[in-house]
């Protein structure tokens, strides 16, 4: 046996619940405990209704629904929905020291979801899901969103959404396993590194696009492997994304060194120099408010959201968001005021 170590590769793929547009966990739950919130698309578990049948566990192709044997309930990522409602990013996003996560609003046509999920050829599912998303700057889309009651500040947030920019404008983010047909809403930018040594070995020349992109086919992470993860086996979108990222790297390197950049470099990646500079700002030096564009829930929704909160339990028993049922022991003091025997940390 011969092991070519130089051909080995690895990269990190952080995974959470995909909060899909067509969630299979919701479809597989007999009790209706799994549901997708209408106001923001977050998929949650109503643990009062959960009967512990665990069909959702086997129904999720990403294996991101868990069964708590202590409580007898299904649990999953809640996308930190109380923080989202107050305009704050999720904990996993805010604490990521690599600044790798972005959060933003996406507008989509709900009537097209099932049609996109039923696309016959799995390799067409990526484009099918892209067609579901709406351009927040399109006057017709904004007018219809306004008619359906979406607040103006949410539409403005959708226009500034880093998620929309990476997914639909620059098209460098891709869905994980679109062949599952759940239309996932956590998207990934394929890795370009390591590239430096291969670039030099290929004879790097920033004035020649063929020399800039020569390293893509020689990367230690094969494009075909990435295609099996993100595009149902179609390597063409992967190569297009990697060419765009390589063009960004080449343009910014030339700018730092005071070199002239040929217009053909950006054109060969299907972009303009302005597009590449915008993508660089978003990926490399974006500020906090540019990486997380989260409009808070409106006051008129507070009553309905609180009613939903009271049906949900925190993932860890006794956590800050756990809820005690209203029949908890109570007592009255000398002046007749009613008190519930609930600690401050356990209040919803």
N, C-alpha and C positions, 0 to 999 in steps of 0.2 A: 504494500500500500504506500502511496506517495501523497503527502499533504503539502500543497503549495500554500504556505502561510500568507504570502503576499496577496493571494486572491481572497483571503477571508475578509469579511466586512461586518459591521454592526452599526446600528444607530438606535436612538431612543425613540419610542413611539408612545407618548403619554396618552392614555385612553380613559374616558369617562363615559357616562351615559350620553348617547347621541341626541336625545330629545328629538326624535325623528318626526318628519311631517306625516309619515304613514306608519306609526309605531306598532310593531307586531306584538309587543307586550300588552298593549291596550286591547288589541283584537283577541288575544288569547285568554284574557281574564274573564272567567265565567261570572264573577260577582260584580263586575263593573267597578272594582276598587281602583284599577289603573285608569287614569284619564289624562287627557291633554288639555291644558288650560286654554280657554278661548282667547283670553286677553293677551297672553304673551307666548303661548306655545310650549311652555314648560310641562314636561310629563311628570306626574306625581302619583303617589299611592295614598288613597284614603284608607288608613289602617283600621278605622271603625268598620268598614265594609269588607276588608280583607278577611278571607276565611282560611288562608294558609294552604290553598290547593297547589300552589307552585307551578301552575301552567305558565305564568309570566316568566319564571326562571328559565324554563326550557324554550319558551317562545322568543326570547331575546337572542338574536344571532350574535350580538356583541358580548353576551354573557356579562351584562352589567346590572342585572337584577339579582339580589341576594335574598336568602331566607334566614331570618333570625330565629334560631331554634329556642331562644329564651322567651321571646314574645309570641312566637307562632305567626309572625307577619312577614310579608315581603317588604324589602327596603331597597332603595336605590339613591343615586345622586339626585338632589333636589334643585340643582343649579343655584343653591343659596338664595331661594326665591325671596325671603324677607329682605335681603340686601338688594336684590334686583329691584324690588318694589320701591326702595328708598333711593335708587339711583347709584348704588354702589356695586363694584365688580364682585365676582365670586372670590372666595378665599383662595382657591387654587390659582386664580389669575393674579391676584394682588400680591401673593407671596412668592411668585415665580421669580427667582433671582436672575434667570436668563432673559426676562422680559419677552417671553415667547408667546404669550397668550393675548388674544384680542377679543373684545366683546362689542357687539354692535347689533343694531336692529336690521332685520331683513323683511321687506314686504314681499308677499307672494300671493298668487291667485289660488285660493283653496279649491276652486272648481277644477283645476288642472292636476291636482295631486294624484288622484287615482289613475288618470290617463298616463301620467308620467311613470308611475310605478308599474303599469302594465305594459311598458315598452317591450317589444318582443325580443330584440337583440340586446343582450346585457351590455355590450360595448356602447350602445346608444343611451344608456341610462344617465351618464354624466351630462350630456347635452340636454336630455329630457328634463333633468332637475333644474338646470340653468334656465330653461324656458319657463319654469314655474315662477321664478323670481321676477319681481317688477322693478323697473327703474324709478327710484323715488323722485327723480327730477322730471319725469314724464308728466306733463300737465293732466293727461287723461287719468293716469294712475293716482295722482294726488287728488283729483276731483272725486274719483270713486272712493278713495280712502276717506276723504272728508265726509262724503255722503253716508258712509257706513259708520261714522262716529269716531274715527281715529283722530286724536287731538293734533293740533298744529305743531306742537313741540315734538311730538313723536315723529311726524313727517320730516321736520328739520333734522332730528337725530338720525333718521334713516338716510338722509342726504349726506351726513357726515360719518356714516357708519364705516369703521375700518373693515368690518366683515364684508360688507358689500364691495368695498374697494378691492379687497384681495380676491374675492370670489368671482365677481361679475365684471368689474372694471379692468383690473390688471390680469385676472384669470390665472393666478399663480397658486391658488388654494384649491384642493381637490377633496372629494368626499371619500370616506373610508368604506371600502367594500360596497360600492353601489349595487353590485349584483344581488345583495340581500333585498333590494327593492323597498326598503323602509324609508328612503330619502333622508339620510342622516343630516343633521344640522351642525355637527362639529367637523370642520374641514381642516385639512393639513397642507402645508407647503412642503413638497418633497425636498430631501436633503441634497445639497450640491457638494458638500465637503466629503472627504478630503480631495482637494483639487490642485493645490499648488505644485507639487512635484510632477504630477502628470502634465500640467500645463507646460512646465519648462521642458519636460521630456518630449513633448509634442512640438516644441519650437514656437512658443508663444509670440504672437505679433499682434499688437492692438489695432494695427491698421488693416489687418486681414481677418474678416469674420470667420473664414474657414479655420484659421489658426486659433481663434478664440474658442470656437465651439468644438474643436477637435478633441478636447478632453472629455466631453460628455459621454461619448461611446466607450471611453476607457476608464470611467469612474469605477471605484471599487464596489459601489452599490449599483448593480445592473439596472438599466431602465426597465427591463422586462420584469424584474422582481418588484420594482415600484409600481409598475402597471398592474400587477396582480393584486396590489393593495388598494390602489386608488382609482383605477379606471377600468376595472373588470377585464384586464388583460390587454387593453389597447395602449401601445407604447407611444403613439403619436402625441397625445396631450402631455405625457411626461416629458418627452423631448422638447416640446414647445415651452413648457415651464422652465426646464433647466437652461434652455437657450436664453430665456428672458433673464433669469437670475445671473447667468454668466455675463450677459450684456451689461447688466447693472454693475457687476463687479469690474468689468473692463472699463466702462465709462467713468466710474468714480476713481479708479486707479489712474486713468489718463488725466483726469482733472486734478488730482493731487500732485501729479508729476509735471503738470504744465504741458502735456502732450496734446496734439490735435486728434480729435476723434472723428473718424469718417462717418458720414450720415448713413452709409450702408450698413453699419454695425447695428444701429437701432432698427433700421428697416428690416434687416434679416431676422430680427427677433419679433417682427410684427408689432413694433411700437415706435414711439418718437422719443427723442432725448428728454423731453419734458415728462413723458410717462415714466421713463427710467429714473429720473431724478425724484419724482413723486414717490415711486415705489421704494427708492432708497431711503427717503425720509421716513416713510411709514415703517419699514422693516428695521432700520438701524437707529434712528435718532428721534423717533416719535415721542412726544411727551405723554404724560399720564392721561390727560384729557383727550388725547388723540387716539390712544390705544383702547380706551374704555369710553364708549359713547352710549350711555344707558339713561334713557328718560325715566324719571320716577313715575310711579303710579299716581293717578289723580285722586284728589280728595273725594270726589263723588264715587269712587270705587272702594273707598275704605271699608264701608260696612260689609260689602260682599266679600272682599278679601279676608276680613277678619273672621267671617263665618266659615270660610274655607280653612283658615289657619286652625280654628278650633277643632277641626276634624282630623288634623294631621299630628303626627308624633315625630319628634326628633329621631335621627338614626340611632343615637345612643340613649338608652333609657336614662332619664334624669337630666338630659341635656337642657340647654337654655331655651329651646323651643318646644319642649315637651309640654303636653296639656293634661291637666287633671280634670276628670269629668265633673259636671256640676253637682253630683251627689256626694262630693267630698264632705267630711265631717265639718260642722259649723258650730258656732257658739255666739251668744250675744253678751255684751258687757252690761254694766249696770245702767247705762243710759239707753239701752235697747238697740244699739247699733249692731248690725249683723257683720260677722267676720267669718271668712272661710279659712279653714286650716290648710293653707297653701303657702309654701315658702316663696319669697320674692323671685328666686331663680327659676321656679317652675311655672310661673305665670306665662301665658301665651304672648 
